[in-house]
Amino acid sequence: MLTTLEPAPAPALTRLAAYPWLVVATTCIGAFMGQLDASIVQLAMPEFERVFNLRISDVSWIATAYLIAFASVLPIFGRLAAIKGRKLFYIAGFILFTGASALCGLASSFGALVGFRVLQGIGGAMLGANSVAILVKATNPQQRGQALGLFAAAQAIGAGAGPVFGGIILDTLGWRWIFWINVPLGVIGAIAGYLVFPVSKDLDPDKRFDWGGALLLTPALISLVAALSEIHAWGPTSIAFLSVVASAAILLPLFVWQERRMSPPLVNMALFANPAFSGGIVAVILSYAMLYSMFFVMSFSLVRGYQETPSVAGLHLALAPIGLGLTASFSGPLVDRLGAWATKMAAIAIVVAALVVLSFVMTSGAGGLSGVLAGLALFGSGLGLFIAPNNTSTMSAAPPALSSQAAALLSLMRVVGTSVGVAAAGSLLSWRLEARGGTGGGSLGVSPTVLNHAAVDGLAMVGAFAILAALAVSVGRRAAVTASN
């Protein structure tokens, strides 16, 4: 069996009283690295547009190629690791992610970069599918809450640090180094995983694997994201666009049908029997679509509209994830006082207010850049108050026996939401720039005024995501209450 190939951890480390926390710290390296990469690439989008001379909707594939690959294989590696063992998959993920990062920095063309990003996404999925499971098994119930909190903090720090580091790197070393920065982190993570992680135990005795679901998921997600990303470039009545829409409309229901009949499935559809869980999952998708579509749109606004250097733009863009991390950390007491639903509705109100402030400032000039920064901080704060309670209430709505499957599905939907946000933002911004400036869907040479007005059109889409998220949790809550009566 594969598990016999897993190396035992270093005996000197396992004897330490702090050994469980060494395991937690090692998983936090991967958590930090993944979020650092995701946010750092968003800031680099204007630079990629300039380097490769492509329309914005095409450039967005540098981000979405990684995300689609990650989401497509995340359930696959989660299941394979449960059967075969998590340690080797996790170490292999570090190695693949690190090697692909090095190749991304060496890419000589747009196509090569997108291809290497796919490899990077597969490596990231190996990490994402196993990190929380390894952490949970290494800690006892009394340690687990703190361990998961540290893991979440590592993700938040990575998301906040990405724009800051990315801006400095773009200004000083060039775009290739935003990928090469992953290499030393990946090497450290792989070595630490080899020395620290325990050999996998308690593997699933049921060795069946859902190959049908695995074969359906990837083309279904590619079709969905391609439809969102290329609707403007191809045209809504083009054969190419209608083909990918038809493909998504066929493949996604087929995937659901396959998962309902398989045992064990890649995605357990029994979770969706609870409407509160279903509404929460939809809100998870929309909340991450909000965050990353905001990242995408405001990267172009700060760099092209306000003509900031990447390093300054990165510092300013970091206000959103910093605000998110700070408010998420103290959302619990607010939920205790107001209740989960009221807290989430208040959070959406803050998000919408932030978008109104940003839209007014960016179109009128009133308040200047300070108004934009206040809007970004307010947006992140509102989103943090929404994401944390929504994740908690969604997990609480899942049957206890399916808690691990629910956690895996939450991770998958975060990535799907990020993909949707980036693809939709790239397509919409490209469309609005062309409509306002006749630039062929690019931002190069566009006046700051035109750029900021097009970006505000993108913020309207973020607002639509926010309203839909509020509706999703409200409908799910109402249906759950009705069902229980």
LOMI-907930 format. One line per 5 residues: number of its first residue (from 1); their letters; for each residue x negated, y negated, z of C-alpha. Coordinates in nm, 3 decimals. Each point is the difference from the previous one (the first is absolute). Example, Ala and Ser with C-alpha at 12.3 -4.5 7.8 and 13.67 -1.06 7.14 Angstrom:
<atoms>
1	as	-1.230:0.450:0.780 ~ -0.137:-0.344:-0.066
</atoms>
This chain:
<atoms>
1	mlttl	0.000:0.000:0.000 ~ -0.102:-0.361:-0.057 ~ 0.002:-0.074:0.371 ~ -0.300:0.230:0.052 ~ -0.199:-0.248:-0.207
6	epapa	0.079:-0.288:0.234 ~ -0.307:-0.089:0.206 ~ 0.039:-0.011:0.373 ~ -0.049:-0.342:0.162 ~ -0.330:-0.080:0.168
11	paltr	0.004:0.175:0.344 ~ -0.163:-0.300:0.167 ~ 0.298:-0.212:-0.104 ~ 0.277:0.245:0.094 ~ -0.135:0.018:0.357
16	laayp	0.049:-0.373:0.050 ~ 0.302:-0.114:0.201 ~ 0.058:-0.261:-0.271 ~ 0.006:0.259:-0.280 ~ 0.370:-0.054:-0.091
21	wlvva	-0.072:-0.371:-0.041 ~ -0.290:0.079:-0.234 ~ 0.253:0.182:-0.220 ~ 0.234:-0.299:0.019 ~ -0.282:-0.240:-0.086
26	ttcig	-0.094:0.209:-0.304 ~ 0.355:-0.002:-0.133 ~ 0.003:-0.377:0.054 ~ -0.290:-0.035:-0.246 ~ 0.217:0.140:-0.276
31	afmgq	0.301:-0.210:0.111 ~ -0.208:-0.318:-0.006 ~ -0.162:0.084:-0.333 ~ 0.328:0.077:-0.174 ~ 0.167:-0.326:0.101
36	ldasi	-0.317:-0.199:-0.069 ~ -0.006:0.133:-0.354 ~ 0.372:-0.062:-0.058 ~ -0.009:-0.364:0.108 ~ -0.341:-0.082:-0.146
41	vqlam	0.109:0.107:-0.349 ~ 0.307:-0.225:0.014 ~ -0.217:-0.309:0.046 ~ -0.216:0.104:-0.295 ~ 0.289:0.006:-0.249
46	pefer	-0.067:-0.350:-0.139 ~ -0.366:0.097:-0.050 ~ 0.097:0.323:-0.179 ~ 0.228:-0.202:-0.227 ~ -0.293:-0.224:-0.093
51	vfnlr	-0.253:0.281:-0.042 ~ 0.217:0.229:-0.214 ~ 0.204:-0.276:-0.169 ~ 0.333:0.180:0.040 ~ 0.353:-0.105:0.089
56	isdvs	0.084:0.010:0.370 ~ 0.240:0.295:-0.033 ~ -0.282:0.207:-0.155 ~ -0.254:-0.102:0.262 ~ 0.238:0.119:0.274
61	wiata	-0.076:0.358:-0.110 ~ -0.335:-0.030:0.178 ~ 0.201:0.005:0.322 ~ 0.291:0.220:-0.105 ~ -0.217:0.276:-0.150
66	yliaf	-0.148:0.057:0.345 ~ 0.339:-0.017:0.169 ~ 0.177:0.238:-0.239 ~ -0.280:0.254:0.029 ~ 0.007:-0.031:0.379
71	asvlp	0.378:0.039:0.027 ~ 0.016:0.283:-0.255 ~ -0.241:0.232:0.177 ~ 0.053:-0.104:0.364 ~ 0.275:0.261:0.065
76	ifgrl	-0.200:0.258:-0.194 ~ -0.312:-0.038:0.215 ~ 0.211:-0.022:0.314 ~ 0.147:0.342:-0.077 ~ -0.328:0.157:-0.119
81	aaikg	-0.181:-0.123:0.310 ~ 0.272:0.144:0.226 ~ -0.059:0.337:-0.170 ~ -0.376:-0.003:-0.051 ~ -0.143:-0.236:0.261
86	rklfy	-0.033:-0.375:0.043 ~ -0.367:-0.060:0.071 ~ -0.142:0.091:-0.340 ~ 0.275:-0.188:-0.183 ~ -0.071:-0.308:0.209
91	iagfi	-0.376:0.013:-0.058 ~ 0.057:0.067:-0.371 ~ 0.228:-0.304:-0.005 ~ -0.275:-0.220:0.139 ~ -0.247:0.134:-0.255
96	lftga	0.236:-0.044:-0.296 ~ 0.114:-0.346:0.111 ~ -0.359:-0.110:0.050 ~ -0.122:0.139:-0.333 ~ 0.293:-0.150:-0.187
101	salcg	-0.064:-0.336:0.168 ~ -0.356:0.007:-0.129 ~ 0.127:0.084:-0.350 ~ 0.255:-0.285:0.014 ~ -0.285:-0.241:0.060
106	lassf	-0.184:0.144:-0.301 ~ 0.303:-0.013:-0.234 ~ -0.076:-0.167:-0.334 ~ 0.359:-0.030:-0.123 ~ 0.354:-0.048:0.126
111	galvg	0.096:0.357:-0.096 ~ -0.296:0.147:0.187 ~ 0.079:-0.204:0.309 ~ 0.363:0.117:0.000 ~ -0.115:0.361:-0.042
116	frvlq	-0.244:-0.025:0.290 ~ 0.273:-0.161:0.211 ~ 0.209:0.314:-0.058 ~ -0.283:0.210:0.141 ~ -0.030:-0.240:0.290
121	gigga	0.374:0.038:0.067 ~ -0.028:0.380:0.009 ~ -0.281:-0.029:0.255 ~ 0.203:-0.248:0.203 ~ 0.294:0.242:0.003
126	mlgan	-0.221:0.275:0.145 ~ -0.079:-0.237:0.286 ~ 0.355:-0.127:0.041 ~ 0.154:0.347:0.001 ~ -0.216:0.120:0.288
131	svail	-0.110:-0.288:0.222 ~ 0.303:-0.027:0.230 ~ 0.036:0.380:0.027 ~ -0.366:0.034:0.104 ~ 0.039:-0.284:0.249
136	vkatn	0.316:0.150:0.153 ~ -0.151:0.346:0.042 ~ -0.315:-0.142:0.163 ~ 0.185:-0.196:0.270 ~ 0.235:0.100:0.279
141	pqqrg	0.347:-0.155:0.036 ~ -0.126:-0.256:0.253 ~ -0.273:-0.120:-0.238 ~ 0.205:0.013:-0.318 ~ 0.179:-0.334:0.023
146	qalgl	-0.324:-0.190:0.055 ~ -0.172:0.199:-0.275 ~ 0.273:-0.080:-0.253 ~ -0.014:-0.364:0.108 ~ -0.374:-0.010:-0.069
151	faaaq	0.059:0.161:-0.339 ~ 0.262:-0.263:-0.087 ~ -0.233:-0.274:0.124 ~ -0.277:0.128:-0.231 ~ 0.241:-0.022:-0.293
156	aigag	0.105:-0.354:0.096 ~ -0.362:-0.112:0.038 ~ -0.083:0.148:-0.342 ~ 0.295:-0.179:-0.163 ~ -0.099:-0.329:0.162
161	agpvf	-0.371:0.036:-0.070 ~ 0.049:0.093:-0.367 ~ 0.081:-0.348:-0.131 ~ -0.273:-0.160:0.212 ~ -0.277:0.242:-0.100
166	ggiil	0.131:0.017:-0.355 ~ -0.014:-0.374:-0.046 ~ -0.356:-0.023:0.129 ~ -0.110:0.292:-0.218 ~ 0.165:-0.142:-0.313
171	dtlgw	-0.167:-0.337:0.056 ~ -0.346:0.139:0.071 ~ -0.052:0.350:-0.141 ~ 0.269:0.047:-0.266 ~ 0.302:0.226:-0.043
176	rwifw	-0.193:0.327:-0.020 ~ -0.099:-0.032:0.365 ~ 0.360:0.006:0.122 ~ -0.015:0.370:-0.089 ~ -0.359:0.063:0.103
181	invpl	0.077:-0.126:0.351 ~ 0.191:0.327:0.050 ~ -0.310:0.213:-0.060 ~ -0.180:-0.045:0.337 ~ 0.332:0.028:0.186
186	gviga	0.085:0.319:-0.188 ~ -0.341:0.157:0.068 ~ 0.033:-0.079:0.371 ~ 0.354:0.140:0.003 ~ -0.096:0.324:-0.175
191	iagyl	-0.295:0.063:0.232 ~ 0.206:-0.085:0.308 ~ 0.280:0.232:-0.115 ~ -0.249:0.284:-0.052 ~ -0.151:-0.043:0.348
196	vfpvs	0.310:-0.095:0.200 ~ 0.317:0.161:-0.136 ~ 0.103:0.335:0.150 ~ 0.056:0.304:-0.218 ~ 0.363:0.019:-0.114
201	kdldp	0.231:0.213:0.215 ~ 0.371:0.080:0.012 ~ 0.030:0.015:-0.378 ~ 0.339:0.068:-0.155 ~ 0.043:0.377:-0.039
206	dkrfd	0.238:-0.060:-0.290 ~ -0.241:-0.032:-0.297 ~ 0.259:-0.080:-0.267 ~ -0.059:-0.318:-0.199 ~ 0.254:-0.208:-0.193
211	wggal	-0.173:-0.019:-0.339 ~ 0.320:-0.115:-0.170 ~ 0.027:-0.305:0.223 ~ -0.369:-0.074:-0.044 ~ 0.035:0.004:-0.380
216	lltpa	0.309:-0.225:0.004 ~ -0.112:-0.266:0.249 ~ -0.293:-0.151:-0.193 ~ 0.176:-0.067:-0.335 ~ 0.309:-0.123:0.187
221	lislv	-0.199:-0.263:0.189 ~ -0.202:-0.100:-0.308 ~ 0.323:-0.051:-0.197 ~ 0.156:-0.211:0.276 ~ -0.302:-0.226:0.047
226	aalse	-0.062:-0.030:-0.376 ~ 0.359:-0.119:-0.047 ~ -0.045:-0.268:0.266 ~ -0.345:-0.105:-0.115 ~ 0.056:-0.013:-0.376
231	ihawg	0.359:-0.118:-0.041 ~ -0.115:-0.344:-0.113 ~ -0.294:0.116:-0.213 ~ 0.200:0.269:-0.181 ~ 0.341:-0.166:0.007
236	ptsia	0.315:0.141:0.164 ~ 0.132:0.139:-0.329 ~ -0.326:0.153:-0.125 ~ -0.035:0.373:-0.060 ~ -0.293:0.016:0.243
241	flsvv	0.192:-0.165:0.285 ~ 0.318:0.199:-0.057 ~ -0.206:0.320:-0.014 ~ -0.163:-0.053:0.340 ~ 0.335:-0.103:0.152
246	asaai	0.160:0.317:-0.137 ~ -0.295:0.204:0.126 ~ 0.033:-0.142:0.352 ~ 0.380:0.048:-0.008 ~ -0.048:0.369:-0.085
251	llplf	-0.309:0.088:0.204 ~ 0.093:-0.160:0.332 ~ 0.334:0.190:0.032 ~ -0.179:0.318:-0.112 ~ -0.256:-0.051:0.276
256	vwqer	0.278:-0.046:0.258 ~ 0.175:0.316:-0.129 ~ -0.326:0.195:0.016 ~ -0.069:-0.112:0.357 ~ 0.352:0.094:0.114
261	rmspp	-0.042:0.357:-0.123 ~ -0.361:0.061:0.108 ~ -0.114:0.136:0.333 ~ -0.227:-0.151:0.115 ~ 0.032:-0.313:-0.216
266	lvnma	-0.255:-0.273:-0.056 ~ 0.261:-0.253:0.116 ~ 0.270:0.126:0.236 ~ 0.329:-0.140:-0.131 ~ 0.179:0.102:0.321
271	lfanp	-0.141:-0.319:0.150 ~ 0.233:-0.207:-0.216 ~ 0.310:0.154:0.157 ~ -0.024:-0.275:0.263 ~ 0.104:-0.333:-0.158
276	afsgg	-0.201:-0.198:0.254 ~ -0.313:0.183:-0.112 ~ 0.086:-0.050:-0.367 ~ 0.060:-0.373:0.050 ~ -0.324:-0.029:0.195
281	ivavi	-0.196:0.174:-0.276 ~ 0.141:-0.237:-0.263 ~ -0.100:-0.289:0.226 ~ -0.353:0.145:0.034 ~ -0.035:-0.005:-0.379
286	lsyam	0.132:-0.356:-0.023 ~ -0.209:-0.135:0.290 ~ -0.325:0.115:-0.159 ~ 0.122:-0.123:-0.338 ~ 0.047:-0.339:0.168
291	lysmf	-0.349:-0.004:0.148 ~ -0.192:0.102:-0.311 ~ 0.204:-0.198:-0.250 ~ -0.072:-0.302:0.222 ~ -0.371:0.089:-0.003
296	fvmsf	0.005:0.024:-0.378 ~ 0.192:-0.322:-0.070 ~ -0.183:-0.214:0.257 ~ -0.343:0.120:-0.116 ~ 0.069:-0.164:-0.337
301	slvrg	0.160:-0.306:0.161 ~ -0.293:-0.068:0.231 ~ -0.272:0.067:-0.259 ~ 0.165:-0.147:-0.311 ~ 0.270:-0.230:0.140
306	yqetp	-0.194:-0.153:0.289 ~ -0.333:0.068:-0.171 ~ -0.165:0.141:0.309 ~ -0.317:0.205:-0.007 ~ 0.060:0.371:0.071
311	svagl	-0.162:-0.030:0.343 ~ 0.232:-0.282:0.108 ~ 0.302:0.168:-0.160 ~ -0.086:0.321:0.187 ~ -0.007:-0.181:0.333
316	hlala	0.336:-0.155:-0.070 ~ 0.160:0.318:-0.134 ~ -0.111:0.186:0.314 ~ 0.248:-0.207:0.204 ~ 0.284:0.230:-0.114
321	piglg	-0.146:0.335:0.118 ~ -0.140:-0.163:0.316 ~ 0.345:-0.136:0.085 ~ 0.148:0.341:-0.079 ~ -0.241:0.181:0.230
326	ltasf	0.047:-0.243:0.288 ~ 0.380:0.004:0.001 ~ 0.025:0.374:-0.062 ~ -0.200:0.058:0.317 ~ 0.255:-0.175:0.225
331	sgplv	0.321:0.086:-0.184 ~ 0.081:0.271:0.255 ~ 0.110:-0.234:0.284 ~ 0.213:-0.196:-0.246 ~ 0.174:0.322:-0.108
336	drlga	0.061:0.084:0.367 ~ 0.169:-0.337:0.050 ~ 0.191:-0.050:-0.327 ~ 0.031:0.352:-0.137 ~ -0.163:0.142:-0.313
341	watkm	0.261:-0.120:-0.251 ~ 0.014:-0.358:0.132 ~ -0.380:-0.020:0.005 ~ -0.020:0.119:-0.360 ~ 0.264:-0.248:-0.114
346	aaiai	-0.184:-0.283:0.178 ~ -0.321:0.113:-0.167 ~ 0.159:-0.010:-0.346 ~ 0.132:-0.349:0.077 ~ -0.357:-0.108:0.081
351	vvaal	-0.131:0.156:-0.321 ~ 0.263:-0.177:-0.210 ~ -0.070:-0.329:0.180 ~ -0.371:0.040:-0.076 ~ 0.076:0.059:-0.369
356	vvlsf	0.218:-0.312:-0.009 ~ -0.280:-0.203:0.159 ~ -0.256:0.136:-0.247 ~ 0.226:-0.061:-0.299 ~ 0.071:-0.358:0.105
361	vmtsg	-0.363:-0.083:0.070 ~ -0.132:0.161:-0.320 ~ 0.250:-0.173:-0.229 ~ 0.026:-0.340:0.167 ~ -0.354:-0.046:0.128
366	aggls	0.137:-0.112:0.337 ~ -0.214:0.125:0.285 ~ -0.285:0.090:-0.233 ~ -0.213:0.302:0.067 ~ 0.070:-0.011:0.374
371	gvlag	0.366:0.072:-0.078 ~ -0.101:0.303:-0.207 ~ -0.215:0.133:0.284 ~ 0.282:-0.047:0.249 ~ 0.234:0.185:-0.235
376	lalfg	-0.243:0.292:-0.037 ~ -0.045:0.031:0.377 ~ 0.376:-0.018:0.054 ~ 0.061:0.263:-0.270 ~ -0.247:0.242:0.154
381	sglgl	0.143:-0.055:0.347 ~ 0.354:0.071:-0.115 ~ -0.104:0.309:-0.192 ~ -0.189:0.134:0.301 ~ 0.315:-0.037:0.212
386	fiapn	0.187:0.202:-0.261 ~ -0.245:0.277:-0.089 ~ -0.086:0.123:0.349 ~ 0.361:0.036:0.131 ~ 0.115:0.144:-0.332
391	ntstm	-0.270:0.267:0.006 ~ 0.090:0.087:0.360 ~ 0.377:0.016:-0.056 ~ -0.045:0.198:-0.322 ~ -0.214:0.258:0.176
396	saapp	0.249:0.013:0.289 ~ 0.279:0.080:-0.247 ~ -0.184:0.311:-0.122 ~ 0.074:0.334:0.169 ~ -0.279:0.083:0.250
401	alssq	-0.069:0.327:-0.183 ~ -0.077:-0.199:-0.317 ~ -0.209:-0.275:0.159 ~ -0.323:0.096:-0.179 ~ 0.177:0.011:-0.338
406	aaall	0.161:-0.337:0.078 ~ -0.339:-0.154:0.079 ~ -0.143:0.134:-0.326 ~ 0.296:-0.138:-0.194 ~ -0.047:-0.340:0.165
411	slmrv	-0.363:-0.006:-0.117 ~ 0.106:0.095:-0.352 ~ 0.269:-0.269:-0.016 ~ -0.244:-0.268:0.113 ~ -0.213:0.076:-0.304
416	vgtsv	0.301:0.019:-0.230 ~ 0.112:-0.340:0.131 ~ -0.344:-0.148:-0.059 ~ 0.005:0.136:-0.357 ~ 0.344:-0.146:-0.065
421	gvaaa	-0.103:-0.338:0.141 ~ -0.319:-0.032:-0.204 ~ 0.156:0.125:-0.324 ~ 0.307:-0.223:0.031 ~ -0.206:-0.305:0.099
426	gslls	-0.241:0.045:-0.291 ~ 0.281:0.034:-0.252 ~ 0.207:-0.288:0.137 ~ -0.295:-0.241:0.032 ~ -0.111:0.084:-0.354
431	wrlea	0.354:-0.062:-0.129 ~ 0.049:-0.328:0.183 ~ -0.340:-0.136:-0.106 ~ 0.076:0.076:-0.362 ~ 0.346:-0.154:0.031
436	rggtg	-0.135:-0.314:0.163 ~ -0.332:-0.043:-0.177 ~ -0.004:0.220:-0.309 ~ -0.330:0.156:0.109 ~ 0.059:0.360:-0.108
441	ggslg	0.061:0.115:0.354 ~ -0.331:-0.119:0.146 ~ -0.103:-0.270:0.247 ~ -0.324:-0.114:-0.166 ~ 0.025:-0.357:-0.123
446	vsptv	0.342:-0.055:0.159 ~ 0.051:-0.324:0.190 ~ 0.019:0.029:0.380 ~ 0.356:-0.132:-0.005 ~ 0.119:0.265:-0.246
451	lnhaa	-0.184:0.271:0.192 ~ 0.155:-0.094:0.333 ~ 0.350:-0.024:-0.146 ~ -0.042:0.349:-0.150 ~ -0.127:0.125:0.336
456	vdgla	0.311:-0.139:0.168 ~ 0.207:0.208:-0.242 ~ -0.195:0.298:0.135 ~ 0.083:-0.105:0.356 ~ 0.370:0.013:-0.092
461	mvgaf	-0.051:0.370:-0.076 ~ -0.163:0.046:0.342 ~ 0.307:-0.163:0.152 ~ 0.224:0.244:-0.187 ~ -0.203:0.289:0.145
466	ailaa	0.053:-0.148:0.349 ~ 0.376:-0.027:-0.040 ~ 0.021:0.354:-0.138 ~ -0.202:0.127:0.299 ~ 0.245:-0.167:0.239
471	lavsv	0.291:0.158:-0.186 ~ -0.164:0.343:0.005 ~ -0.048:0.011:0.377 ~ 0.345:-0.151:0.061 ~ 0.181:0.247:-0.225
476	grraa	-0.199:0.290:0.143 ~ 0.079:-0.110:0.355 ~ 0.370:-0.044:-0.072 ~ 0.024:0.339:-0.172 ~ -0.181:0.170:0.288
481	vtasn	0.238:-0.156:0.254 ~ 0.302:0.105:-0.208 ~ -0.131:0.355:-0.034 ~ -0.054:0.032:0.375 ~ 0.358:-0.106:0.083
</atoms>
